[in-house]
C-alpha cells in the first residue's frame, strides 16, 4: 500500500527521471496547479519547458467542515506540465500510474472527453478526464489558449487528483482515513491528523466569517494594483494580484454573496487581468 | 482487378459525441474524391482511437474523361490561336466556337488509381471539419539541413499518431507532412484485452485481416455494430433481475463512443439512497457517472430500480465492480446529506438569504428580483415567491443543473399546489427544446426582468460574448410566446421597467425600445435559423413590425411569417406580380382621396369598384388563415388593375389625373402594408 507522501515522492521521481524540473508549490492561494505561473505563463511563447510539482489547491466553496468524506476546501494536486506535449504522453501517464502502484491491467481506465476551460484565466484546451473504474482521477489537457492567446507550442498538462488516487490505492472510502506517512499504530499520521482542523476552521471562515465588505474592497484594490504594476512593466507581481483577486472572488462566491449572473461579471474582470498579464509576459520575449 | 481501398487515421481518444457525427460527414467527403473511379460500397468505421474509410471494389485505373478546354477569343490575334493549337497538339478543325470563344475537347487519360491515393487521403484530411478540433506540436526533421524544428500541426480532433493506408494487400505510403507522419501497413491495439495500456503495433495485410485483428483484440470498429453490442450486453447482464434499462439514446450514443468493446458491470444502489428524488439519482448516474438507470420491466411511473449498469473497457472483476459502486455511493452520500439538510426547514425560511445574494452589482439582489417578479405576475404570487429559493439549497449549490427541479420537489414535499410546483419547475425553461408545463407567465416574467435590467444599464451581448445569457433569455421569451402563452408583452415590459425604479433611473421609452429591438433581432435569427423560414420573408415581416408603431407581439409576427411564406409558396404569383407592378410606379405611399370624377377610362372605375368591394372585415384577422385570406382577397384585385394599367398611363401629363391615379394605386399598396413590407421579398 502506497502512503500519501510516498505517492507524491514516486510521482516526483517518475517525472524527474523523465527530465522535468521538480518545483515546490507556488506560495499563494490558488484554485489549481494551472494557476501557478510555472504553468500558466510558461505555456506562452516558444520556449520548451517541463515541470512537475505538488500544488495545494483552494476551493473555498468545497469546504464541508470536515464532515464530508470526499470534499475538502484545500486539497492537493500533482501537476505535470510538458511543453511541447510528447507523442507518447498517454503512455507516459499510464506508466506513471503504475509507478505509484496502480495495476492498470486490473482497472477500467478511460479517457472521457472533457474540454477543460478556466474562464477566469482565459485558458482553454482539449483533452479528457481520466476515469478509473468510474472515478475521475486526472485531468488531461492539451492547452490551446492561455489568457485568450493561442499557444504557439502546444503543451500537455496532466493534473492528478492525489486524494482520489490515494483513496483508491489504499481502499478507503473517506479521504480523512488516507494514511499520510505510511506508518501504523502510534506512528501513523492520517489525512485527518494533518488536515482536519484546517478544514473545520477554514470552512467556518469561507462560509460564515469572511467579511464580504472587505473582500469586495480588496478585490477592487487588487484589480487596480494589477493594472498599476503592469504599467510599470513588472508582470509576475501583477499576475500575483490577479491570483489574489481570483481567490477573493472564490471566497465571495463561497460566502454566497454573488448570484449566478454576477459571477459571470467577476469572472470577466479576473480574465481581463489575466489577459493583460499574459500579453505583457509575451511582450518580454 | 478490383481491390479494396482503405485507410485508418489512428489518434488519441476521439470524443464520443463526435464519432457519431463524423461517420456521415466522412462519407460525404470521400464520395466526390473518388467520383472518377469505378467503385463499390463506401463504409466509414469509427471507434475511440480510429476513423477508418473503406471503399470496396475499386478499379485499377481511373476513368478517362472528356474535358472541354477554353481557348482564346474568336477575334484573338492569329498568333494566340496558333499557340493554343500547338500547346494542345490539335488542328484548326478541332476547334468549336461557343459564345465568342474557341473550345476544344481534350481527353484526360486514365491513371493508376494507386497513384491518386496520396492526394485523396490528403484532400480527405483537409476537408474533415470536426465540431471542435485542436493543434499539437510536431517536431519536423529536415533531411537536408539535419535540423529538427517544432511546428504546429494541421488540426484534428485529437493528436494523430499513425496512418494506415492500403490498396488491396499493398501499403500506399502517402505522407502527411502537416502531421509529420507517413502511412504504413500498421495499426495499433491494446496489448491486453480491453485494458487501456500500451498499444502494440500490428502489421496489416488487407481489410479482412485488419478487421480480424481488431475483432480478436476486442475492438468493434463499426459504430452501429458496437451500439447493438452495448444494448445486448446490457440486456444479457440484466437477465433474471426483473429490471430493464430506462431508454436513454443520448447516453447510449455516448457509451458507444467511449469503449472499443462493451464489457458490462451491473451494480447495486443501496437502499438508503433510494429515497432520494428520482431526478437526483438520475443526474448522479447518467450525467456524472454515465451509468444506465434501470426500472422494473414495463414500469412507466418514472421510479427507478436499485441497479445501475456501467460499461467498462475491461471484463468485470471484483475490483472494477467495487470501484464503480464506491464512486456512486460517494456521490449519493453527498446528495443524501444535502437533501436531508434542505428538508429540515420550509423553503420560505430562506427568503431573507436571497437579499444577500447580488443579482448584479448595478441591479440589486436576488431578493429584490423576487419582489419584482411577484409584482409582475400577481396571479402567480406564491410561485414567484418560492421560485428562486432552491438557489440557496444545499442540493442546487452542489448540482446546479437541478435548479428549478429541486425547488419544485421541495415545494411538492411541503404541500404546495400542483400549479405552484409546475410553475417553479418550468420557470427556467424556454430555450433548447424545453418549454414550461404551466406557469408560463412566470417563465416569461423572469426572463423579461433580466433582459430589462441589463439593457437598462447598457449591458448587451457582443458578437462573441454573452456572459449573462441575454440571448438565451430572449429566445425563451420568444419560444414561450409562440408555443405556450400569449400575454400583453408591452404591458409586462413597461411593468418590468417600472419594477427597477427604486434601483436605477432610466427613460422608460428608451428602455422599451431597446428591449423591443433586442427581442425582434433575436426573433429574426430564431425564425431563420431554428424554424428555417425564408430570409426575405422574415425581413419583410420584421421590417413591417419595426416601421409601424405596433406593440411588441411575438406571436403575431410568427403568424404573419407563417402566412406570408405559406401563401407565397402556394399561390402567391398574382399577389406579388400586382405588388411589383404597382410598387414600381409609386414613390410616396401617403393616402389621399380618390375622386371618381377624374376617371378618364372605364377600367379606372372598374378597378376602383373592385377596391371598394374589398371585404372590410378581413382587416380584423389575427390568425394564419385570416392573413392568407386577406392576401387572397388582395390578389383578386389583379385583373382589374392590370386592365387599368394596360389601358392608361399613370404618370400622364394632366397633374390632377395623375395624382388621382396614384391615389388609387396607393390604396392598393396600403392593403399590402397591412400585412408586411413586401418590397423586401425577393422574386425568383
Interface residues (C-beta under 8 A of the other chain):
Chain A: X46 X61 X67 X68 X69 X70 X71 X84 X85 X87 X90 X91 X94 X104 X105 X106 X107 X108 X109 X110 X111 X112 X113 X115 X125 X126 X128 X132 X133 X134 X135 X142 X144 X152 X153 X154 X168 X173 X256 X257 X258 X259 X260 X261 X262 X264 X265 X267 X268
Chain B: X12 X13 X15 X16 X17 X18 X48 X132 X133 X134 X135 X136 X137 X139 X150 X152 X158 X159 X161 X192 X195 X196 X197 X198 X199 X258 X259 X263 X289 X290 X291 X310 X312 X313 X314 X317 X319 X320 X322 X323 X324 X326 X327 X328 X329 X330 X333 X334 X337 X353 X356 X357 X358 X359 X360 X361 X365 X366 X391 X392 X397 X400 X450 X465 X467 X468
